[in-house]
Amino acid sequence: MVSTLQAQENQPTAAAALDSIFNVRTAPEAKSMGIFQGSFLDAIRPETPAIQVAFLVDTTESMAHQLPGIREKIPQVIADLKRASGAKVEVAVISFADSGQSNKPLVGISQGFSADDNSVGKMIASLQPQSGRPYFPEAVDLALFKTIQDLKWSDDPKATRWLMLITDAPPYDSSFEEATTQSRRWYETDALVNLANQRGINVHGLLCESRSEELDAFTAVVDKTRNFMGQMTSRTGGLMLDLSFSQIKQKVADAARRPRADFTFVGAITEEDIHAARQIASEKFGPEKSLRVAVMPHVPWNAMTFYHEDPGVRFATQLRYSLGRLPNIKAISSRQIEQEFLRLKAGPVDPAHWPQALCLRLRADILIVGDLRANRELEDVQSEVYVPNSPKPVASFSASGKDDILIASYLKAISQTQPQDAAIAQLAKAAGSEQGTDLRDFWPGILGQLPPKQQAELVSAMDMIEKSVDISVDPQLRVKNLNMATDLLTPMANDPKANGFTFALLASANYNLAKTQEEEGDVNAARTQMQKAIAYLSKAYDARRSLNDRLLQAEVEADYALLVRKDFPAAVQRYQEIAEFSEASKLKMSLRSHWMLAGLQCGDWGASAATAFQPDPAQAREHLIHILAFWPESEEAQVIRKYMRWDAHDGKTGTPYFPKEGELLLTSN
């Protein structure tokens, strides 16, 4: 890793770090931070009744450009800590400089800890620049000793005690002592570490960059600063954020650009809550198991491709979309399938064993593989079906027809299968359900209106959108895929005969672009993109009756009530109808309805300001529990666990708050 030592006075890195590292929504992932292998949020001890945090801030001239941002962000850190921990937070703010007078460098020790906002505000205001001359090193060792020794730290063994050191300079070398200025090394690192550990204090550190005037001095001693802070933090159970490294600084800056969302208290969620939701559903509807199905591109193994223009890839996209809308069927994403196939291909497994190996790697109950071939004006598809415990296919499906009816014929073939295997029987039952019948009408109605080229482009766009909704996808790749999708769909949307599904796909693509732009911190662009999504949603609503899919039509109507009419009661009712329709069958659309209902009941999407609607956080909590209970591997469940700091060991959330992200995408009017 290469260190960058160029001061950036226009972008104080300490402020960016404080803005994000304790925020459950914007904190960079620990693995992305390079120099430390941990997250500041993970440093919060479960069940701690109180957190004491002493901010020990270097206020010498070299830190002058950082101080305004530090003063601004400390209150946000306090709010983030309260929200993330649910504990009482007491704060002390101490500034230090360089002086041989034993107590002259320190301001704030006597004020001690306080939980009162006004008192803390006065402490923060005291962080003003002062002289650190004549040398670049400071009395940081003396400041640490006094802070650890003289502050009234809690004796409660369950309390969390943190000292947050923010500086750009090291202490003096052990051999340095000057009588004139009384500049010297006061305490050795070992002594400070031992004292902190005796008091149960975790020392955390932000190593900041100096202003340009002290660049040479900063460069000369940064390794000493890094070593001192690294030892103080690692040996006391703390974490260090070295903002002199370009990679870390960029991650912090990216996180800080993301707008801060408001949070709603929804209450804690436990494993017992999730189990209870499953138990109620089982008693009401019977013990129905969701079936995980992986659909490979219908291309020979030795020519396997995931390129969206290949007909076999497009067929798999349509089939995956269709299966994902059937009762009790969870279609594994194309991105997961591609990743695991490429890993498998690069390994030592014999190709003859690839189907069974993929079942195991993907945790798939069913793997569908096959080949698609042109037969004059028709296409023939032949599929073999594998399950994890059999090295040979346990069933086969086949269908023939033009693009617009091929999937309909294929779904009918699945429903008419007479299987020996229980998983195939469940798949056949789902394909023969009422929703399966709707889908057999859906595809001819959508694709039959389009010429062959546009049929292919619409399905390719679906593939691009599907590959972009995974939260782990790199934002640049996500934007590339979504832009490709909109480029394919926009000409179709401009046709007077455009169908509602085209508009619905464009609304989805533009929403996901807006969401990505918001995550990257470009709020204005995100809101502009969101307006495009709403415009296409309006067109999808006008053409909704042509969709031949009751649930998709209901979803468009619910989104329209929410985003266009801003009729929150109507939106809740429509989303609830979708969720209740599929309570026993756990349709993927029900997942999204629970997600939207959770947001609305948190007051998101502008609902908290509505006069005719009263958000209910208790209901929001129930919807979040349903997502964790019935879709534990979904993107939405991952977000819930991240934002509410799910503790897998204790089986419960670490914070009772959930963010309102949707309203960040909405314009003020």
Residue, then its C-alpha position, 0 to 999 in steps of 0.5 A: m500500500v502506498s502512502t499519500l502525504q499530500a495535505q488536502e485542506n479543502q477535504p479534511t479527512a478527520a471530519a469525513a471519518l467521524d461522519s461515517i465510521f459509526n453510522v450503520r448505513t454509511a460505515p465502510e466495510a471493514k475489509s475495505m479499510g485495509i490497515f485495520q481488520g475490524s469495524f468501529l461499529d463492531a467495537i461496540r460491546p453487546e449489552t453494554p449499559a453505557i459508553q464513555v468516550a473521551f475525544l483527545v484532540d491535537t489542536t496544534e497549528s498543523m491540525a488547524h484545518q481539521l478542527p472545524g470539521i471535528r467540531e461539527k462531526i462529534p455531535q453526529v458521532i454521539a448520535d450515531l453511537k446512541r443509535a447503534s448501541g442503545a446505551k447511555v453515552e457520556v462524552a469528554v472532549i480534551s484538547f492537547a498541544d506541546s508544553g513542558q508544563s505538566n497540565k498546560p497542554l490539556v484543556g477539558i480534563s476538569q470538565g469530566f464526562s457529561a451526557d448533557d448536550n449543552s455541556v458537551g457542546k461547550m466542550i466541543a467549542s473549546l477545540q481551538p487552534q493553539s501553538g505546538r511549536p517549536y517542534f513537530p512532535e507533541a506531548v501526546d504521551l502526557a495527554l494520554f496519561k492524564t486522560i487515562q489517569d485523571l478522568k473519572w472513568s466508570d467502574d462498571p465492568k459492563a460499561t464501554r470505555w473508549l479514548m479516541l485519539i485524533t492527531d497527526a504527530p507522534p510523541y518525542d523520542s525517548s532520548f529527547e529532552e530540552a530544558t529550555t522548552q521542557s519538551r521531552r518524552w513523558y511516558e513510554t508506550d508500554a506504561l501507557v498501554n498497561l495503564a489503559n488496560q488496567r482501567g479497561i480503556n480501549v484506545h482508538g485512533l485517527l491518524c490525520e494528515s497535517r496541513s501543507e505548511e507542515l508537510d515536510a515535518f509530517t512526512a519525516v515522522v509519519d512512520k513513528t506516528r503510525n507505530f505509536m498509534g498502532q501500538m496504543t490501539s492494537r494493544t488496548g483492544g482498539l482500532m486505528l484509522d490511518l488517514s495518511f493512506s490513499q486507499i483508506k482516505q478514499k473509502v472514508a471520503d466515499a462513505a462521507r459523501r453518502p447523505r445521512a438518513d433519518f432513523t426510526f425506532v422499531g425495536a429489537i428483533t431476536e431469533e425468537d421473533i423470527h422463529a415465532a413468525r415461521q411457527i405461526a405460518s406453519e400452523k396456519f398454512g402447513p409446513e411448506k418448504s421453499l425450493r431453491v432452483a438454479v437455472m443454467p444458461h441453456v448452452p452446452w457445458n463446453a461452450m458455457t457463456f453468460y453473455h446476455e445476447d446468447p439465446g440460451v442465456r436469454f431463455a434462462t433469464q426468462l425461466r428464472y424470472s418466471l420460476g421466481r414468481l411461482p409459489n414457494i420457489k426461490a430462483i437463484s440469481s444469475r450472478q451467483i450462478e455465474q460466480e460459482f460456475l467460473r470457480l468450479k471451471a477453474g478447479p479440479v472437479d471433473p466436468a462430469h460432476w459439475p451438475q452435482a457440484l453446482c447443486l452443492r455450491l449453490r445450495a440448490d434443491i434443483l439445477i436445470v441445465g440444457d440446450l436451446r437450438a434453432n429449428r427453422e422458425l422455431e426453437d427447441v429446448q431440452s433440459e435435464v434436471y439435477v438434485p444434490n443427492s443424485p449424480k444423474p438427471v432425475a427428470s427432463f423437460s422439453a418444449s418447442g415454439k417461437d420466442d413469444i410462446l416458448i416459455a409458456s410451453y415450457l412451464k406447461a411441460i413442467s406442470q405436466t411432469q409425472p416426477q418420482d422426486a419430491a423436489i420435482a413434484q413441488l416444482a411441477k405443482a408450483a408451475g401448475s398453480e394459478q400464478g403459473t397459469d398467469l405466467r403462461d398468458f403473460w409471455p405471449g402477451i408481452l413478447g407477441q407484440l414485439p418483432p424478434k429483435q425487440q423480443a431479444e433486446l427486452v429479455s437482454a435488458m431483463d438480464m442486465i437489470e437482474k445482474s445489477v440488483d445485488i448489493s455486492v455488485d461494484p457500483q461502476l459495473r451496476v451503472k454500466n449494466l443498467n445503462m445498457a438496459t435503458d439503452l435497449l429499452t428506451p427505443m421500445a418505450n418511444d414506440p406508441k404501441a409500447n407495452g406496460f412491461t417495457f415501462a415497468l422495466l425502465a422504471s426499475a432500471n432508473y430506480n436502481l440507477a438512482k439508488t446507486q447514485e445516492e449510494e455514491g453520494d450524488v444526491n442531485a443526480a439520484r433525484t433526477q434519475m428517480q423522477k425518470a423512474i416515476a415518469y416510466l412508472s406512470k406510463a406502466y400504470d396507464a398500460r397496466r391492464s395489458l400486463n396479463d399478470r395480476l400481481l405485477q399489475a397490483e405492484v404497479e398500482a401500489d407503487y403509483a399510489l405511493l410515488v405519484r398520488k402520494d396516497f399512503p393508505a392506498a399504497v399500504q392497502r395494495y402492498q398488503e394485498i400482495a403480501e397476504f395473497s402470498e403469505a402461504s406461498k412466499l412469492k418474491m413479490s411478497l418480499r418486496s411488498h413487505w420491504m415497502l410496507a416496512g419503509l412506509q410504516c417507518g415513515d419513509w417515502g414522505a409518509s411521516a409528513a402525511t396528514a392522512f396517514q400515521p406510520d406504525p413502527a411496530q408494524a414496520r418491525e413485523h414486516l422486517i421480521h417476516i423478511l428475515a424469517f422467510w427470505p433470510e438470504s435476500e438482499e433485503a435481509q442482508v440490509i436489515r442485518k447490516y443496518m440493525r447490526w445483527d449479532a449471529h452469536d446472540g441471535k438478535t439485533g444490536t440496534p433498534y433503529f432502521p433508516k428511512e432511505g427512500e425519501l432521500l431519492l424524492t425531490s422536495n416538491 
